[in-house]
Amino acid sequence: MTFSHGQGPAVAGVVITVSDRCARGEAEDRSGPLAAELLAAAGVRAEVVVVPDGVDPVRRAVRAALGRGARVVLTTGGTGISPRDLTPEATSTLLTRELPGLAEAIRARGAATVPTAVLSRGLAGVAPGRDGEALVVNVPGSTGAVRDALAVLAPLLPHVLDQLAGGDHDRALPV
């Protein structure tokens, strides 16, 4: 498996912005482009897709990303408690294994500065894709939440992607 830092992104990814207002063109998507930028710095080449809230649009977008060979799929938005926040429901049926520690670490990072971050219902886990298993992570829709999530996720990506590709456990993460 190729993972690149500094020589240009090598891992395929997709950022899915989940927002009714952005999908209708009523608001600018700021979290999706930021997530793609931060993923690029971590070695993941990610396109940004915008879809409205709801189970079906999100599930279709995640499936499409996995079908195009994305190894990292990050959703931003739709993780809260309002009636239209259904990103975790859309994602849960696609995951073969959840990574609750990752989702909890992202919430904890956010809660250090924004107490309501604990209300995010975002999931993290593994889903089958065209090119093998992929990491799927739900993140709240704010730019602050995206920064917090990538601060947690970026250092783990090489290890996660190596493990999903069948790597051995003898490679420890740098401390």
ChimeraX commands (.cxc) that place a marker at each C-alpha (Angstrom):
marker #1 position 0.00,0.00,0.00 radius 0.5
marker #1 position 1.25,3.48,-0.80 radius 0.5
marker #1 position 0.86,6.25,1.72 radius 0.5
marker #1 position 2.43,9.58,0.97 radius 0.5
marker #1 position 3.39,12.52,3.16 radius 0.5
marker #1 position 4.85,15.54,1.41 radius 0.5
marker #1 position 5.17,13.98,-2.06 radius 0.5
marker #1 position 1.56,14.48,-3.04 radius 0.5
marker #1 position -1.47,12.63,-1.77 radius 0.5
marker #1 position -1.68,8.99,-2.77 radius 0.5
marker #1 position -4.69,7.59,-0.90 radius 0.5
marker #1 position -8.14,8.09,-2.45 radius 0.5
marker #1 position -10.75,9.72,-0.25 radius 0.5
marker #1 position -14.10,11.48,-0.38 radius 0.5
marker #1 position -15.52,14.16,1.90 radius 0.5
marker #1 position -19.31,14.23,1.94 radius 0.5
marker #1 position -20.85,17.46,3.22 radius 0.5
marker #1 position -24.34,16.77,4.54 radius 0.5
marker #1 position -26.39,19.98,4.54 radius 0.5
marker #1 position -29.79,20.90,3.18 radius 0.5
marker #1 position -28.79,24.57,2.88 radius 0.5
marker #1 position -25.49,23.88,1.10 radius 0.5
marker #1 position -27.16,21.37,-1.23 radius 0.5
marker #1 position -29.75,24.02,-2.19 radius 0.5
marker #1 position -27.02,26.66,-2.72 radius 0.5
marker #1 position -28.25,28.81,0.18 radius 0.5
marker #1 position -25.02,28.51,2.18 radius 0.5
marker #1 position -21.37,28.06,1.35 radius 0.5
marker #1 position -19.78,24.74,2.28 radius 0.5
marker #1 position -16.80,25.63,4.43 radius 0.5
marker #1 position -16.33,22.37,6.34 radius 0.5
marker #1 position -16.02,20.07,3.30 radius 0.5
marker #1 position -13.19,21.99,1.59 radius 0.5
marker #1 position -11.40,22.36,4.93 radius 0.5
marker #1 position -11.66,18.61,5.54 radius 0.5
marker #1 position -10.26,17.91,2.06 radius 0.5
marker #1 position -7.38,20.32,2.70 radius 0.5
marker #1 position -6.52,18.73,6.05 radius 0.5
marker #1 position -6.81,15.23,4.60 radius 0.5
marker #1 position -4.45,16.23,1.76 radius 0.5
marker #1 position -1.89,17.32,4.36 radius 0.5
marker #1 position -2.26,13.83,5.88 radius 0.5
marker #1 position -1.74,12.06,2.54 radius 0.5
marker #1 position -5.33,11.57,1.38 radius 0.5
marker #1 position -6.54,13.01,-1.95 radius 0.5
marker #1 position -10.21,13.77,-1.31 radius 0.5
marker #1 position -12.92,15.21,-3.51 radius 0.5
marker #1 position -15.85,17.01,-1.86 radius 0.5
marker #1 position -19.46,16.02,-2.54 radius 0.5
marker #1 position -22.45,17.94,-1.12 radius 0.5
marker #1 position -25.74,16.15,-0.38 radius 0.5
marker #1 position -28.89,17.11,1.52 radius 0.5
marker #1 position -29.63,15.73,4.97 radius 0.5
marker #1 position -31.40,12.39,5.15 radius 0.5
marker #1 position -30.68,8.69,5.21 radius 0.5
marker #1 position -31.04,8.01,1.48 radius 0.5
marker #1 position -28.84,10.83,0.11 radius 0.5
marker #1 position -26.08,10.13,2.62 radius 0.5
marker #1 position -26.17,6.36,2.14 radius 0.5
marker #1 position -26.05,6.78,-1.66 radius 0.5
marker #1 position -23.09,9.16,-1.41 radius 0.5
marker #1 position -21.12,6.89,0.93 radius 0.5
marker #1 position -21.84,3.85,-1.26 radius 0.5
marker #1 position -20.77,5.78,-4.37 radius 0.5
marker #1 position -17.52,6.85,-2.68 radius 0.5
marker #1 position -16.75,3.28,-1.65 radius 0.5
marker #1 position -17.65,2.08,-5.14 radius 0.5
marker #1 position -15.17,4.55,-6.68 radius 0.5
marker #1 position -12.36,3.16,-4.53 radius 0.5
marker #1 position -12.19,5.65,-1.67 radius 0.5
marker #1 position -10.15,4.29,1.23 radius 0.5
marker #1 position -11.17,7.17,3.52 radius 0.5
marker #1 position -14.70,8.59,3.59 radius 0.5
marker #1 position -15.38,11.50,5.89 radius 0.5
marker #1 position -18.87,12.90,6.28 radius 0.5
marker #1 position -19.35,16.35,7.77 radius 0.5
marker #1 position -22.75,17.34,9.08 radius 0.5
marker #1 position -25.93,15.59,10.13 radius 0.5
marker #1 position -24.56,14.12,13.38 radius 0.5
marker #1 position -26.58,16.18,15.86 radius 0.5
marker #1 position -29.96,15.63,17.46 radius 0.5
marker #1 position -32.29,17.59,15.19 radius 0.5
marker #1 position -34.92,15.60,13.27 radius 0.5
marker #1 position -32.98,15.88,9.96 radius 0.5
marker #1 position -29.62,14.80,11.47 radius 0.5
marker #1 position -29.55,11.23,10.18 radius 0.5
marker #1 position -25.96,10.74,9.01 radius 0.5
marker #1 position -25.18,8.06,11.66 radius 0.5
marker #1 position -28.32,6.12,10.69 radius 0.5
marker #1 position -27.30,6.26,7.02 radius 0.5
marker #1 position -23.76,5.15,7.80 radius 0.5
marker #1 position -24.40,2.44,10.38 radius 0.5
marker #1 position -25.86,-0.08,7.94 radius 0.5
marker #1 position -22.75,0.20,5.71 radius 0.5
marker #1 position -20.21,-0.49,8.43 radius 0.5
marker #1 position -18.94,-4.02,9.02 radius 0.5
marker #1 position -17.04,-3.01,12.15 radius 0.5
marker #1 position -17.37,0.10,14.28 radius 0.5
marker #1 position -14.44,1.94,15.82 radius 0.5
marker #1 position -16.12,3.49,18.86 radius 0.5
marker #1 position -12.84,4.65,20.39 radius 0.5
marker #1 position -12.14,6.83,17.37 radius 0.5
marker #1 position -15.59,8.44,17.48 radius 0.5
marker #1 position -15.23,9.00,21.24 radius 0.5
marker #1 position -11.77,10.55,20.85 radius 0.5
marker #1 position -13.14,12.99,18.28 radius 0.5
marker #1 position -16.01,13.94,20.61 radius 0.5
marker #1 position -13.61,14.33,23.55 radius 0.5
marker #1 position -11.30,16.56,21.53 radius 0.5
marker #1 position -14.23,18.82,20.63 radius 0.5
marker #1 position -15.69,18.82,24.13 radius 0.5
marker #1 position -12.47,20.29,25.49 radius 0.5
marker #1 position -13.51,23.63,23.96 radius 0.5
marker #1 position -17.17,23.21,22.95 radius 0.5
marker #1 position -19.25,21.38,25.59 radius 0.5
marker #1 position -22.04,20.54,23.11 radius 0.5
marker #1 position -19.58,18.40,21.11 radius 0.5
marker #1 position -20.67,15.48,23.28 radius 0.5
marker #1 position -24.07,15.63,21.55 radius 0.5
marker #1 position -22.57,14.47,18.25 radius 0.5
marker #1 position -23.76,10.99,17.36 radius 0.5
marker #1 position -21.06,10.51,14.74 radius 0.5
marker #1 position -19.78,7.02,14.05 radius 0.5
marker #1 position -16.44,5.70,12.85 radius 0.5
marker #1 position -15.88,2.30,11.35 radius 0.5
marker #1 position -14.84,0.07,8.51 radius 0.5
marker #1 position -16.88,-0.55,5.36 radius 0.5
marker #1 position -16.20,-2.71,2.31 radius 0.5
marker #1 position -15.24,-0.85,-0.83 radius 0.5
marker #1 position -14.12,-1.48,-4.37 radius 0.5
marker #1 position -10.43,-1.51,-3.43 radius 0.5
marker #1 position -10.74,-3.26,-0.07 radius 0.5
marker #1 position -11.90,-2.04,3.27 radius 0.5
marker #1 position -12.24,1.69,3.89 radius 0.5
marker #1 position -12.39,3.94,6.92 radius 0.5
marker #1 position -15.66,5.86,7.29 radius 0.5
marker #1 position -15.92,8.67,9.85 radius 0.5
marker #1 position -18.87,10.98,10.65 radius 0.5
marker #1 position -17.90,14.48,11.83 radius 0.5
marker #1 position -20.12,17.39,12.87 radius 0.5
marker #1 position -20.58,20.09,10.25 radius 0.5
marker #1 position -18.61,22.96,11.76 radius 0.5
marker #1 position -15.09,23.92,10.73 radius 0.5
marker #1 position -14.01,23.61,14.37 radius 0.5
marker #1 position -15.30,20.05,14.50 radius 0.5
marker #1 position -13.48,19.23,11.27 radius 0.5
marker #1 position -10.23,20.59,12.72 radius 0.5
marker #1 position -10.72,18.59,15.92 radius 0.5
marker #1 position -11.54,15.41,14.02 radius 0.5
marker #1 position -8.53,15.66,11.73 radius 0.5
marker #1 position -6.26,16.40,14.70 radius 0.5
marker #1 position -7.32,13.01,16.07 radius 0.5
marker #1 position -7.56,11.15,12.77 radius 0.5
marker #1 position -4.51,12.33,10.80 radius 0.5
marker #1 position -1.83,10.72,13.00 radius 0.5
marker #1 position -3.76,7.42,12.96 radius 0.5
marker #1 position -4.33,7.19,9.20 radius 0.5
marker #1 position -1.08,5.44,8.22 radius 0.5
marker #1 position -1.64,2.73,10.83 radius 0.5
marker #1 position -5.37,2.36,10.09 radius 0.5
marker #1 position -4.82,2.08,6.34 radius 0.5
marker #1 position -1.93,-0.36,6.83 radius 0.5
marker #1 position -4.12,-2.54,9.06 radius 0.5
marker #1 position -7.03,-2.45,6.60 radius 0.5
marker #1 position -4.61,-3.58,3.87 radius 0.5
marker #1 position -3.63,-6.59,5.99 radius 0.5
marker #1 position -0.52,-5.15,7.66 radius 0.5
marker #1 position 1.06,-6.80,10.65 radius 0.5
marker #1 position 0.85,-5.36,14.16 radius 0.5
marker #1 position 4.62,-5.09,14.54 radius 0.5
marker #1 position 4.64,-1.47,13.34 radius 0.5
marker #1 position 3.93,0.79,16.28 radius 0.5
marker #1 position 2.73,4.34,15.88 radius 0.5
marker #1 position 5.34,6.97,16.69 radius 0.5
marker #1 position 4.90,8.39,20.17 radius 0.5
marker link #1:1,2 radius 0.2
marker link #1:2,3 radius 0.2
marker link #1:3,4 radius 0.2
marker link #1:4,5 radius 0.2
marker link #1:5,6 radius 0.2
marker link #1:6,7 radius 0.2
marker link #1:7,8 radius 0.2
marker link #1:8,9 radius 0.2
marker link #1:9,10 radius 0.2
marker link #1:10,11 radius 0.2
marker link #1:11,12 radius 0.2
marker link #1:12,13 radius 0.2
marker link #1:13,14 radius 0.2
marker link #1:14,15 radius 0.2
marker link #1:15,16 radius 0.2
marker link #1:16,17 radius 0.2
marker link #1:17,18 radius 0.2
marker link #1:18,19 radius 0.2
marker link #1:19,20 radius 0.2
marker link #1:20,21 radius 0.2
marker link #1:21,22 radius 0.2
marker link #1:22,23 radius 0.2
marker link #1:23,24 radius 0.2
marker link #1:24,25 radius 0.2
marker link #1:25,26 radius 0.2
marker link #1:26,27 radius 0.2
marker link #1:27,28 radius 0.2
marker link #1:28,29 radius 0.2
marker link #1:29,30 radius 0.2
marker link #1:30,31 radius 0.2
marker link #1:31,32 radius 0.2
marker link #1:32,33 radius 0.2
marker link #1:33,34 radius 0.2
marker link #1:34,35 radius 0.2
marker link #1:35,36 radius 0.2
marker link #1:36,37 radius 0.2
marker link #1:37,38 radius 0.2
marker link #1:38,39 radius 0.2
marker link #1:39,40 radius 0.2
marker link #1:40,41 radius 0.2
marker link #1:41,42 radius 0.2
marker link #1:42,43 radius 0.2
marker link #1:43,44 radius 0.2
marker link #1:44,45 radius 0.2
marker link #1:45,46 radius 0.2
marker link #1:46,47 radius 0.2
marker link #1:47,48 radius 0.2
marker link #1:48,49 radius 0.2
marker link #1:49,50 radius 0.2
marker link #1:50,51 radius 0.2
marker link #1:51,52 radius 0.2
marker link #1:52,53 radius 0.2
marker link #1:53,54 radius 0.2
marker link #1:54,55 radius 0.2
marker link #1:55,56 radius 0.2
marker link #1:56,57 radius 0.2
marker link #1:57,58 radius 0.2
marker link #1:58,59 radius 0.2
marker link #1:59,60 radius 0.2
marker link #1:60,61 radius 0.2
marker link #1:61,62 radius 0.2
marker link #1:62,63 radius 0.2
marker link #1:63,64 radius 0.2
marker link #1:64,65 radius 0.2
marker link #1:65,66 radius 0.2
marker link #1:66,67 radius 0.2
marker link #1:67,68 radius 0.2
marker link #1:68,69 radius 0.2
marker link #1:69,70 radius 0.2
marker link #1:70,71 radius 0.2
marker link #1:71,72 radius 0.2
marker link #1:72,73 radius 0.2
marker link #1:73,74 radius 0.2
marker link #1:74,75 radius 0.2
marker link #1:75,76 radius 0.2
marker link #1:76,77 radius 0.2
marker link #1:77,78 radius 0.2
marker link #1:78,79 radius 0.2
marker link #1:79,80 radius 0.2
marker link #1:80,81 radius 0.2
marker link #1:81,82 radius 0.2
marker link #1:82,83 radius 0.2
marker link #1:83,84 radius 0.2
marker link #1:84,85 radius 0.2
marker link #1:85,86 radius 0.2
marker link #1:86,87 radius 0.2
marker link #1:87,88 radius 0.2
marker link #1:88,89 radius 0.2
marker link #1:89,90 radius 0.2
marker link #1:90,91 radius 0.2
marker link #1:91,92 radius 0.2
marker link #1:92,93 radius 0.2
marker link #1:93,94 radius 0.2
marker link #1:94,95 radius 0.2
marker link #1:95,96 radius 0.2
marker link #1:96,97 radius 0.2
marker link #1:97,98 radius 0.2
marker link #1:98,99 radius 0.2
marker link #1:99,100 radius 0.2
marker link #1:100,101 radius 0.2
marker link #1:101,102 radius 0.2
marker link #1:102,103 radius 0.2
marker link #1:103,104 radius 0.2
marker link #1:104,105 radius 0.2
marker link #1:105,106 radius 0.2
marker link #1:106,107 radius 0.2
marker link #1:107,108 radius 0.2
marker link #1:108,109 radius 0.2
marker link #1:109,110 radius 0.2
marker link #1:110,111 radius 0.2
marker link #1:111,112 radius 0.2
marker link #1:112,113 radius 0.2
marker link #1:113,114 radius 0.2
marker link #1:114,115 radius 0.2
marker link #1:115,116 radius 0.2
marker link #1:116,117 radius 0.2
marker link #1:117,118 radius 0.2
marker link #1:118,119 radius 0.2
marker link #1:119,120 radius 0.2
marker link #1:120,121 radius 0.2
marker link #1:121,122 radius 0.2
marker link #1:122,123 radius 0.2
marker link #1:123,124 radius 0.2
marker link #1:124,125 radius 0.2
marker link #1:125,126 radius 0.2
marker link #1:126,127 radius 0.2
marker link #1:127,128 radius 0.2
marker link #1:128,129 radius 0.2
marker link #1:129,130 radius 0.2
marker link #1:130,131 radius 0.2
marker link #1:131,132 radius 0.2
marker link #1:132,133 radius 0.2
marker link #1:133,134 radius 0.2
marker link #1:134,135 radius 0.2
marker link #1:135,136 radius 0.2
marker link #1:136,137 radius 0.2
marker link #1:137,138 radius 0.2
marker link #1:138,139 radius 0.2
marker link #1:139,140 radius 0.2
marker link #1:140,141 radius 0.2
marker link #1:141,142 radius 0.2
marker link #1:142,143 radius 0.2
marker link #1:143,144 radius 0.2
marker link #1:144,145 radius 0.2
marker link #1:145,146 radius 0.2
marker link #1:146,147 radius 0.2
marker link #1:147,148 radius 0.2
marker link #1:148,149 radius 0.2
marker link #1:149,150 radius 0.2
marker link #1:150,151 radius 0.2
marker link #1:151,152 radius 0.2
marker link #1:152,153 radius 0.2
marker link #1:153,154 radius 0.2
marker link #1:154,155 radius 0.2
marker link #1:155,156 radius 0.2
marker link #1:156,157 radius 0.2
marker link #1:157,158 radius 0.2
marker link #1:158,159 radius 0.2
marker link #1:159,160 radius 0.2
marker link #1:160,161 radius 0.2
marker link #1:161,162 radius 0.2
marker link #1:162,163 radius 0.2
marker link #1:163,164 radius 0.2
marker link #1:164,165 radius 0.2
marker link #1:165,166 radius 0.2
marker link #1:166,167 radius 0.2
marker link #1:167,168 radius 0.2
marker link #1:168,169 radius 0.2
marker link #1:169,170 radius 0.2
marker link #1:170,171 radius 0.2
marker link #1:171,172 radius 0.2
marker link #1:172,173 radius 0.2
marker link #1:173,174 radius 0.2
marker link #1:174,175 radius 0.2
view
